[in-house]
Amino acid sequence: MAILEGEGKCFTSGIDLKMMMGLGAQIEDQCEGRMREALRAVIVDLQDTLSSLERCRKPVLAAVHGACIGGGIDLITCADMRYCSADAYFSIKEIDIGMVADVGTLQRLPRLIGEGITRELAYTARRVEAPEARKIGLVNRVFGTREELGAGVREIAAAIAARSPLAIRGTKEMISYARDHTVADGLNYVATWNAAMLMSEDLQKAMMANMSGQAAEFRD
């Protein structure tokens, strides 16, 4: 299990403007084409850094307190689940600095909250407070305080960790795959997956635990 949390008064404060200002020197080249190629490589590398959360074999839970701005939205949309405290707020801020969000928000967020509300938030950069974030499906649950958020997310993580790691990994894989494929493709994939993974020691342990009423212990 992995839990994403922020330190200090907020989850994320947005893009590092100093880093943005230094991009020119980083990609400088006498050839215009090569300079643009280098900039594209920087963007693709940043995209891959966040996409690694989706590729992670274990579920990733985001616990958001305070501000979650700009790149923070890109980050949490890669997580399996999102939770926040009552003081949290969210903003797709890139439009306010004259750029297009380019590391995942515009691709993943419509699948979470719908295209219409994504367009509104991306075009206006307005704040979404915790109650609205829950209402539109951006977060699964709102906790009263940061302390309650931390405790609640860890309780959820512990409940997941008690299950078969092999089954959890397969479930994550199937949900992620289904998002980007047809129902028929997803059914075909899960049939192949279970043909390979179903007859495991985890299955036997889980069945015995259910019959005995005792908790099962699984290998990673």
Backbone as JSON, one array per atom type, in Angstrom:
{
  "sequence": "MAILEGEGKCFTSGIDLKMMMGLGAQIEDQCEGRMREALRAVIVDLQDTLSSLERCRKPVLAAVHGACIGGGIDLITCADMRYCSADAYFSIKEIDIGMVADVGTLQRLPRLIGEGITRELAYTARRVEAPEARKIGLVNRVFGTREELGAGVREIAAAIAARSPLAIRGTKEMISYARDHTVADGLNYVATWNAAMLMSEDLQKAMMANMSGQAAEFRD",
  "N": [[0.83, -1.19, 0.0], [0.37, 2.29, -0.66], [0.42, 5.63, 0.49], [-0.3, 8.88, -0.37], [0.65, 11.92, 0.89], [0.74, 15.36, 1.95], [3.19, 17.61, 3.34], [3.29, 20.2, 5.82], [1.25, 23.16, 5.43], [-0.38, 22.63, 3.28], [-1.42, 20.35, 0.63], [-0.4, 20.41, -2.06], [1.18, 23.19, -3.62], [1.16, 23.93, -6.21], [2.71, 24.47, -9.49], [6.28, 24.65, -9.76], [7.48, 27.68, -10.14], [10.04, 28.73, -10.47], [11.37, 26.58, -11.55], [10.05, 26.45, -13.99], [10.88, 28.88, -15.1], [13.53, 28.29, -15.5], [13.57, 26.51, -17.57], [14.19, 27.29, -20.18], [17.01, 27.57, -20.33], [17.68, 24.95, -19.82], [16.87, 23.51, -22.07], [18.14, 24.7, -24.15], [19.32, 25.19, -27.45], [20.99, 25.56, -30.57], [19.61, 24.73, -32.74], [16.31, 25.0, -33.65], [14.42, 22.93, -33.93], [15.58, 20.8, -32.45], [15.62, 21.95, -29.93], [12.89, 22.15, -29.37], [12.3, 19.46, -29.4], [13.71, 18.64, -27.16], [12.27, 19.97, -25.17], [9.82, 18.67, -25.37], [10.65, 16.14, -24.51], [11.19, 16.65, -21.82], [8.58, 17.18, -20.87], [7.31, 14.72, -21.41], [8.78, 13.07, -19.72], [8.03, 14.07, -17.21], [5.31, 13.41, -17.32], [5.51, 10.62, -17.31], [6.57, 10.17, -14.81], [4.39, 10.68, -13.09], [2.53, 8.87, -14.13], [3.59, 6.51, -13.29], [2.43, 5.91, -10.89], [0.02, 4.76, -11.56], [0.94, 2.46, -12.72], [2.02, 1.18, -10.59], [2.17, -1.72, -8.59], [0.71, -1.9, -6.31], [-2.2, -0.56, -4.61], [-2.69, 3.0, -4.59], [-3.32, 5.57, -2.39], [-4.58, 8.8, -2.09], [-4.29, 11.38, 0.22], [-5.59, 14.31, 0.96], [-5.0, 17.54, 2.21], [-5.72, 20.97, 2.93], [-4.6, 23.18, 0.34], [-4.81, 21.92, -2.98], [-3.36, 22.21, -5.77], [-2.99, 22.88, -9.27], [-0.4, 21.01, -10.44], [-0.85, 19.21, -8.41], [-3.41, 18.24, -8.83], [-3.01, 16.78, -11.18], [-1.42, 14.81, -10.03], [-3.07, 13.51, -8.05], [-5.09, 12.43, -9.62], [-3.93, 10.24, -10.67], [-3.93, 8.45, -8.64], [-5.38, 5.58, -6.95], [-7.55, 5.94, -5.21], [-9.05, 8.85, -3.74], [-9.02, 11.01, -0.95], [-10.04, 13.54, 1.4], [-9.54, 16.26, 3.77], [-11.77, 18.47, 5.59], [-10.89, 21.06, 5.18], [-9.76, 21.13, 2.7], [-9.11, 22.21, -0.66], [-9.43, 22.47, -4.24], [-7.85, 23.19, -7.37], [-7.53, 23.65, -10.81], [-4.99, 25.13, -11.99], [-3.43, 25.9, -14.11], [-4.35, 27.39, -16.32], [-4.34, 29.99, -15.44], [-1.71, 30.79, -15.54], [-1.25, 30.85, -18.15], [-0.93, 28.44, -19.6], [-1.39, 25.08, -20.9], [-2.59, 22.42, -19.02], [-0.51, 19.64, -18.69], [0.3, 17.11, -17.78], [-1.53, 15.12, -17.16], [-4.05, 15.8, -15.94], [-6.09, 16.74, -17.75], [-6.56, 14.51, -19.23], [-7.22, 12.43, -17.46], [-9.03, 13.39, -15.52], [-11.65, 13.92, -16.7], [-12.68, 11.33, -16.84], [-13.16, 10.77, -14.25], [-14.85, 12.77, -13.14], [-16.46, 13.64, -15.15], [-16.91, 15.21, -18.39], [-18.01, 17.82, -18.74], [-17.9, 19.26, -16.23], [-15.17, 19.09, -15.84], [-14.22, 20.68, -17.96], [-15.25, 23.17, -17.17], [-13.81, 23.64, -14.77], [-11.19, 23.58, -15.7], [-11.15, 25.67, -17.55], [-11.73, 27.91, -15.99], [-10.28, 27.87, -13.61], [-11.35, 27.9, -11.06], [-11.91, 27.55, -7.5], [-12.55, 24.45, -5.95], [-14.24, 23.42, -3.26], [-14.08, 21.16, -0.42], [-16.71, 19.85, 0.11], [-17.99, 20.07, -2.42], [-16.12, 18.72, -3.98], [-16.48, 16.12, -3.07], [-19.14, 15.76, -3.88], [-19.02, 15.83, -6.7], [-17.5, 13.65, -7.21], [-14.76, 13.71, -7.14], [-13.33, 13.17, -4.84], [-13.46, 10.36, -2.59], [-14.33, 10.49, 0.03], [-14.9, 12.82, 2.7], [-13.11, 13.95, 5.44], [-13.28, 15.28, 8.77], [-11.04, 16.62, 10.0], [-7.46, 17.11, 9.54], [-6.11, 15.21, 11.04], [-8.08, 13.25, 11.43], [-8.38, 12.55, 8.79], [-5.87, 11.36, 8.17], [-5.92, 9.14, 9.94], [-8.25, 7.84, 9.05], [-7.7, 7.2, 6.35], [-5.53, 5.51, 6.68], [-6.8, 3.42, 7.98], [-8.45, 2.46, 5.94], [-6.45, 1.68, 4.15], [-5.27, -0.36, 5.62], [-7.35, -2.22, 5.66], [-7.43, -2.93, 2.97], [-4.86, -3.98, 2.67], [-5.06, -6.32, 4.11], [-6.18, -8.12, 2.43], [-5.84, -10.53, -0.29], [-2.79, -10.02, -1.86], [-2.24, -10.73, -4.5], [-4.78, -10.86, -5.66], [-5.63, -8.22, -5.26], [-3.78, -6.83, -6.86], [-4.5, -7.82, -9.38], [-7.14, -6.89, -9.53], [-6.77, -4.1, -9.54], [-5.37, -3.87, -11.95], [-7.35, -4.74, -13.77], [-9.42, -2.81, -13.49], [-8.1, -0.46, -14.26], [-7.46, -1.14, -16.88], [-10.0, -1.51, -18.0], [-10.96, 1.07, -18.05], [-9.87, 2.23, -20.34], [-10.63, 0.65, -22.45], [-12.95, -1.41, -24.36], [-15.96, -3.01, -23.06], [-16.05, -5.66, -23.9], [-13.35, -6.13, -24.49], [-12.29, -5.86, -21.91], [-13.54, -7.99, -20.54], [-12.46, -10.14, -21.91], [-9.77, -9.86, -21.24], [-9.79, -10.18, -18.42], [-10.63, -12.79, -18.26], [-8.45, -14.14, -19.33], [-6.51, -13.34, -17.5], [-7.46, -14.5, -15.05], [-7.44, -17.15, -15.8], [-4.77, -17.58, -15.68], [-4.01, -16.74, -13.06], [-5.89, -17.43, -11.1], [-5.97, -19.96, -9.72], [-4.48, -20.02, -7.12], [-2.33, -19.98, -4.18], [-3.3, -18.03, -2.56], [-6.05, -17.99, -3.05], [-6.85, -20.42, -1.91], [-6.11, -19.97, 0.77], [-7.73, -17.77, 1.41], [-10.3, -18.82, 1.12], [-10.28, -20.82, 3.1], [-9.96, -19.18, 5.32], [-12.36, -17.79, 5.32], [-14.13, -19.84, 5.89], [-13.27, -20.65, 8.41], [-13.39, -18.39, 9.9], [-11.2, -16.97, 10.67], [-8.44, -14.71, 10.26], [-6.63, -14.53, 7.21], [-3.2, -15.05, 6.22], [-1.11, -13.65, 3.88], [1.4, -14.0, 1.32], [3.45, -11.45, -0.25]],
  "CA": [[0.0, 0.0, 0.0], [1.07, 3.58, -0.65], [-0.43, 6.77, 0.81], [0.27, 10.17, -0.74], [0.28, 13.0, 1.8], [1.58, 16.55, 1.88], [3.68, 18.15, 4.6], [3.03, 21.62, 5.94], [-0.13, 23.65, 5.5], [-1.18, 22.22, 2.13], [-1.01, 19.14, -0.08], [0.51, 20.94, -3.09], [0.95, 24.62, -3.89], [1.19, 24.18, -7.64], [3.94, 24.28, -10.23], [7.46, 25.4, -9.33], [7.67, 28.72, -11.15], [11.47, 28.85, -10.73], [11.7, 25.5, -12.49], [9.53, 26.87, -15.29], [11.73, 29.94, -15.59], [14.82, 27.72, -15.89], [13.44, 25.55, -18.67], [14.85, 27.78, -21.38], [18.43, 27.21, -20.28], [17.78, 23.49, -19.83], [16.62, 22.95, -23.41], [18.75, 25.59, -25.15], [20.02, 24.57, -28.58], [20.99, 26.43, -31.74], [18.6, 24.2, -33.66], [14.96, 25.16, -33.11], [13.77, 21.63, -33.86], [16.14, 20.04, -31.34], [15.18, 22.59, -28.7], [11.5, 21.73, -29.14], [12.35, 18.03, -29.07], [14.16, 18.54, -25.76], [11.15, 20.37, -24.32], [8.86, 17.55, -25.38], [11.2, 15.06, -23.68], [10.98, 17.05, -20.42], [7.16, 17.0, -20.56], [7.03, 13.28, -21.4], [9.39, 12.51, -18.51], [7.15, 14.44, -16.1], [4.1, 12.59, -17.45], [5.81, 9.24, -16.92], [6.76, 10.15, -13.36], [3.08, 10.55, -12.45], [1.88, 7.64, -14.61], [4.15, 5.37, -12.55], [1.49, 5.57, -9.82], [-0.96, 3.83, -12.14], [1.63, 1.19, -12.98], [2.41, 0.59, -9.31], [1.44, -2.96, -8.35], [-0.13, -1.75, -5.12], [-3.08, 0.61, -4.62], [-2.16, 4.27, -4.11], [-4.38, 6.38, -1.82], [-4.2, 10.19, -1.89], [-4.91, 12.02, 1.38], [-5.37, 15.72, 0.63], [-5.42, 18.57, 3.16], [-5.39, 22.29, 2.45], [-4.65, 23.42, -1.1], [-4.33, 20.94, -3.97], [-3.39, 23.15, -6.89], [-2.19, 22.62, -10.46], [0.19, 19.68, -10.55], [-1.44, 18.32, -7.41], [-4.55, 17.57, -9.47], [-2.41, 15.75, -12.03], [-0.92, 13.74, -9.17], [-4.11, 12.71, -7.38], [-5.89, 11.69, -10.6], [-3.23, 8.97, -10.92], [-4.12, 7.58, -7.49], [-6.53, 4.68, -7.01], [-8.63, 6.61, -4.5], [-8.72, 10.17, -3.21], [-9.74, 11.42, 0.26], [-9.58, 14.87, 1.81], [-10.08, 16.84, 4.99], [-12.78, 19.5, 5.32], [-10.25, 22.31, 4.78], [-9.13, 20.97, 1.39], [-9.73, 22.76, -1.87], [-8.77, 22.01, -5.46], [-7.91, 24.16, -8.47], [-6.71, 23.43, -12.01], [-4.51, 26.51, -12.01], [-2.54, 26.17, -15.24], [-4.88, 28.41, -17.22], [-4.01, 31.31, -14.9], [-0.34, 31.16, -15.91], [-1.18, 30.85, -19.6], [-0.48, 27.18, -20.18], [-2.3, 23.94, -20.91], [-2.18, 21.34, -18.11], [0.06, 18.69, -19.64], [0.81, 15.86, -17.22], [-2.54, 14.11, -16.84], [-5.35, 16.26, -15.48], [-7.08, 16.85, -18.83], [-6.81, 13.17, -19.76], [-7.78, 11.52, -16.45], [-10.11, 13.96, -14.73], [-12.98, 13.71, -17.28], [-13.14, 9.97, -16.54], [-13.54, 10.74, -12.84], [-15.93, 13.69, -12.77], [-17.23, 14.01, -16.33], [-16.27, 16.19, -19.27], [-18.53, 19.17, -18.56], [-17.35, 19.91, -15.04], [-13.73, 19.23, -16.07], [-14.02, 21.86, -18.8], [-15.5, 24.36, -16.35], [-12.72, 23.85, -13.82], [-9.95, 23.85, -16.45], [-11.26, 26.98, -18.21], [-11.89, 29.01, -15.03], [-9.35, 27.71, -12.48], [-12.02, 28.21, -9.8], [-11.7, 26.63, -6.38], [-13.55, 23.44, -5.58], [-14.11, 23.11, -1.84], [-14.22, 19.74, -0.1], [-18.05, 19.28, -0.12], [-18.24, 19.93, -3.86], [-15.23, 17.67, -4.47], [-17.17, 14.85, -2.78], [-20.37, 15.69, -4.67], [-18.73, 15.55, -8.11], [-16.78, 12.39, -7.32], [-13.31, 13.87, -7.17], [-12.84, 12.43, -3.68], [-14.38, 9.33, -2.1], [-14.86, 10.81, 1.35], [-14.33, 14.0, 3.35], [-12.92, 13.8, 6.88], [-13.39, 16.57, 9.43], [-9.75, 17.25, 10.26], [-6.31, 16.43, 8.94], [-5.83, 14.03, 11.86], [-9.08, 12.24, 11.08], [-8.05, 12.11, 7.43], [-4.75, 10.42, 8.25], [-6.36, 7.9, 10.59], [-9.24, 7.18, 8.22], [-7.05, 6.63, 5.16], [-4.74, 4.36, 7.12], [-7.73, 2.32, 8.26], [-8.83, 1.91, 4.63], [-5.27, 1.01, 3.63], [-5.1, -1.61, 6.36], [-8.37, -3.16, 5.19], [-7.0, -3.43, 1.66], [-3.64, -4.77, 2.87], [-5.42, -7.61, 4.7], [-6.67, -8.99, 1.36], [-4.83, -11.18, -1.11], [-2.06, -9.1, -2.72], [-2.38, -11.16, -5.9], [-6.11, -10.46, -6.1], [-5.66, -6.76, -5.3], [-3.05, -6.41, -8.05], [-5.32, -8.13, -10.53], [-8.3, -5.99, -9.54], [-6.27, -2.79, -10.0], [-5.06, -4.01, -13.37], [-8.58, -4.85, -14.56], [-10.14, -1.54, -13.48], [-7.35, 0.47, -15.1], [-7.59, -1.58, -18.28], [-11.39, -1.29, -18.44], [-11.15, 2.51, -18.29], [-9.4, 2.63, -21.66], [-10.99, -0.37, -23.44], [-14.36, -1.78, -24.4], [-16.38, -4.04, -22.12], [-15.64, -6.96, -24.46], [-11.9, -6.25, -24.28], [-12.06, -6.07, -20.49], [-13.95, -9.34, -20.19], [-11.48, -11.05, -22.48], [-8.53, -9.74, -20.47], [-9.93, -10.77, -17.08], [-10.69, -14.24, -18.44], [-7.06, -14.59, -19.49], [-5.83, -13.13, -16.22], [-7.86, -15.5, -14.06], [-6.96, -18.46, -16.25], [-3.37, -17.68, -15.26], [-3.74, -16.39, -11.66], [-6.96, -17.78, -10.15], [-5.67, -21.14, -8.89], [-3.3, -19.62, -6.35], [-2.38, -20.28, -2.75], [-4.13, -17.0, -1.95], [-7.44, -18.44, -3.15], [-7.05, -21.47, -0.9], [-6.03, -19.36, 2.1], [-8.9, -16.91, 1.62], [-11.47, -19.7, 1.31], [-10.16, -21.44, 4.42], [-10.18, -18.14, 6.32], [-13.79, -17.51, 5.35], [-14.82, -20.96, 6.54], [-12.86, -20.76, 9.8], [-13.61, -17.13, 10.59], [-9.93, -16.41, 11.09], [-7.8, -13.91, 9.22], [-5.61, -15.23, 6.42], [-1.93, -14.36, 6.04], [-0.7, -13.83, 2.5], [2.68, -13.49, 0.86], [3.33, -10.34, -1.19]],
  "C": [[0.88, 1.26, 0.0], [0.04, 4.68, -0.36], [0.32, 8.04, 0.45], [-0.26, 11.24, 0.21], [1.2, 14.19, 1.57], [2.04, 16.95, 3.27], [3.36, 19.65, 4.64], [1.55, 21.95, 5.86], [-0.98, 23.22, 4.31], [-0.63, 20.94, 1.51], [-0.03, 19.5, -1.18], [0.17, 22.4, -3.34], [1.02, 24.94, -5.37], [2.58, 24.06, -8.23], [5.06, 25.15, -9.66], [7.8, 26.42, -10.41], [9.15, 28.94, -11.46], [11.93, 27.78, -11.71], [11.25, 25.87, -13.89], [10.43, 27.93, -15.91], [13.08, 29.4, -16.09], [14.76, 26.76, -17.05], [14.2, 25.98, -19.92], [16.31, 27.38, -21.43], [18.62, 25.7, -20.38], [17.68, 22.91, -21.23], [17.31, 23.73, -24.52], [19.53, 24.82, -26.2], [19.95, 25.52, -29.76], [19.94, 26.01, -32.76], [17.22, 24.28, -33.01], [14.26, 23.82, -32.93], [14.27, 20.8, -32.69], [15.75, 20.63, -29.99], [13.75, 22.17, -28.36], [11.43, 20.25, -28.79], [12.75, 17.84, -27.62], [13.04, 18.94, -24.8], [10.1, 19.28, -24.24], [9.35, 16.41, -24.47], [11.03, 15.37, -22.2], [9.53, 16.79, -20.01], [6.82, 15.52, -20.46], [7.6, 12.62, -20.16], [8.55, 12.84, -17.29], [5.86, 13.62, -16.13], [4.35, 11.18, -16.93], [6.02, 9.11, -15.42], [5.43, 9.96, -12.64], [2.39, 9.25, -12.87], [2.4, 6.4, -13.89], [3.25, 4.97, -11.4], [0.44, 4.59, -10.33], [-0.33, 2.47, -12.39], [2.04, 0.48, -11.7], [1.55, -0.65, -9.03], [0.47, -2.83, -7.19], [-1.05, -0.53, -5.25], [-2.4, 1.84, -4.01], [-3.34, 5.13, -3.65], [-3.86, 7.8, -1.6], [-4.99, 10.76, -0.73], [-4.59, 13.51, 1.3], [-5.87, 16.62, 1.77], [-5.01, 19.92, 2.59], [-5.5, 22.39, 0.93], [-4.12, 22.23, -1.89], [-4.46, 21.65, -5.32], [-2.53, 22.64, -8.05], [-1.71, 21.19, -10.56], [-0.32, 18.69, -9.52], [-2.65, 17.58, -7.96], [-4.05, 16.47, -10.39], [-2.01, 14.54, -11.2], [-2.05, 12.88, -8.62], [-4.99, 11.96, -8.38], [-5.22, 10.38, -10.98], [-3.45, 7.97, -9.79], [-5.35, 6.69, -7.68], [-7.75, 5.29, -6.36], [-8.12, 7.92, -3.94], [-9.62, 10.47, -2.01], [-9.23, 12.79, 0.66], [-10.16, 15.25, 3.16], [-10.99, 18.0, 4.63], [-12.17, 20.82, 4.87], [-9.63, 22.26, 3.39], [-9.88, 21.75, 0.31], [-8.83, 22.45, -3.06], [-8.89, 23.06, -6.55], [-6.98, 23.72, -9.59], [-6.19, 24.8, -12.41], [-3.74, 26.89, -13.27], [-3.03, 27.3, -16.15], [-4.52, 29.81, -16.75], [-2.58, 31.73, -15.16], [-0.14, 30.96, -17.41], [-0.66, 29.58, -20.23], [-1.58, 26.13, -20.13], [-1.76, 22.9, -19.93], [-1.74, 20.15, -18.95], [0.59, 17.39, -19.05], [-0.3, 14.95, -16.66], [-3.92, 14.59, -16.47], [-6.41, 16.22, -16.59], [-7.42, 15.5, -19.45], [-7.55, 12.28, -18.75], [-9.02, 12.08, -15.75], [-11.49, 13.79, -15.36], [-13.55, 12.32, -17.0], [-13.58, 9.83, -15.09], [-14.77, 11.58, -12.55], [-16.78, 14.12, -13.96], [-16.59, 15.15, -17.11], [-16.71, 17.62, -18.97], [-17.92, 19.9, -17.39], [-15.84, 20.05, -15.16], [-13.44, 20.47, -16.9], [-14.21, 23.15, -17.99], [-14.31, 24.66, -15.45], [-11.42, 24.21, -14.54], [-9.97, 25.22, -17.11], [-11.24, 28.13, -17.22], [-10.89, 29.0, -13.89], [-10.01, 27.96, -11.13], [-11.76, 27.14, -8.74], [-12.87, 25.67, -6.22], [-13.31, 23.07, -4.12], [-14.45, 21.64, -1.59], [-15.63, 19.18, -0.33], [-18.37, 19.09, -1.6], [-17.37, 18.83, -4.45], [-15.85, 16.29, -4.23], [-18.39, 14.68, -3.67], [-20.09, 15.31, -6.12], [-17.92, 14.28, -8.3], [-15.28, 12.51, -7.43], [-12.66, 13.14, -5.99], [-13.91, 11.44, -3.22], [-15.07, 9.74, -0.81], [-14.17, 12.05, 1.89], [-14.28, 13.73, 4.85], [-12.86, 15.19, 7.53], [-12.08, 17.32, 9.58], [-8.64, 16.49, 9.56], [-5.97, 15.15, 9.72], [-6.8, 12.9, 11.55], [-8.84, 11.7, 9.68], [-6.95, 11.06, 7.47], [-5.16, 9.08, 8.84], [-7.32, 7.13, 9.7], [-8.63, 6.52, 7.0], [-6.2, 5.44, 5.54], [-5.62, 3.16, 7.47], [-8.18, 1.66, 6.95], [-7.66, 1.13, 4.04], [-5.05, -0.33, 4.32], [-6.12, -2.66, 5.92], [-8.0, -3.75, 3.85], [-5.81, -4.37, 1.82], [-3.93, -6.15, 3.45], [-5.9, -8.6, 3.64], [-5.51, -9.59, 0.57], [-4.11, -10.16, -1.99], [-2.2, -9.45, -4.21], [-3.73, -10.72, -6.46], [-6.24, -8.94, -6.19], [-4.95, -6.26, -6.55], [-3.87, -6.67, -9.31], [-6.52, -7.21, -10.66], [-7.9, -4.6, -10.02], [-6.01, -2.82, -11.5], [-6.32, -4.01, -14.22], [-9.35, -3.52, -14.61], [-9.44, -0.52, -14.36], [-7.49, 0.13, -16.58], [-8.98, -1.27, -18.81], [-11.65, 0.18, -18.75], [-10.85, 2.89, -19.74], [-9.76, 1.63, -22.76], [-12.49, -0.65, -23.39], [-14.66, -2.82, -23.33], [-15.92, -5.41, -22.6], [-14.14, -7.18, -24.27], [-11.59, -6.55, -22.82], [-12.42, -7.48, -20.04], [-12.96, -10.37, -20.71], [-10.18, -11.05, -21.66], [-8.66, -10.41, -19.11], [-10.05, -12.29, -17.17], [-9.29, -14.82, -18.57], [-6.29, -14.46, -18.19], [-6.18, -14.23, -15.22], [-7.49, -16.91, -14.49], [-5.53, -18.68, -15.79], [-3.2, -17.59, -13.74], [-4.73, -16.96, -10.65], [-6.56, -18.9, -9.2], [-4.39, -20.91, -8.1], [-3.43, -20.08, -4.91], [-3.23, -19.24, -2.02], [-5.6, -17.4, -1.95], [-7.74, -19.47, -2.07], [-7.05, -20.87, 0.51], [-7.26, -18.52, 2.4], [-10.15, -17.74, 1.85], [-11.44, -20.35, 2.68], [-10.43, -20.42, 5.52], [-11.66, -17.82, 6.44], [-14.56, -18.61, 6.07], [-14.51, -21.03, 8.03], [-13.17, -19.5, 10.6], [-12.35, -16.47, 11.09], [-9.28, -15.67, 9.92], [-6.72, -14.72, 8.51], [-4.35, -14.39, 6.37], [-1.42, -14.69, 4.66], [0.74, -13.37, 2.3], [2.44, -12.33, -0.09], [3.26, -10.91, -2.62]]
}
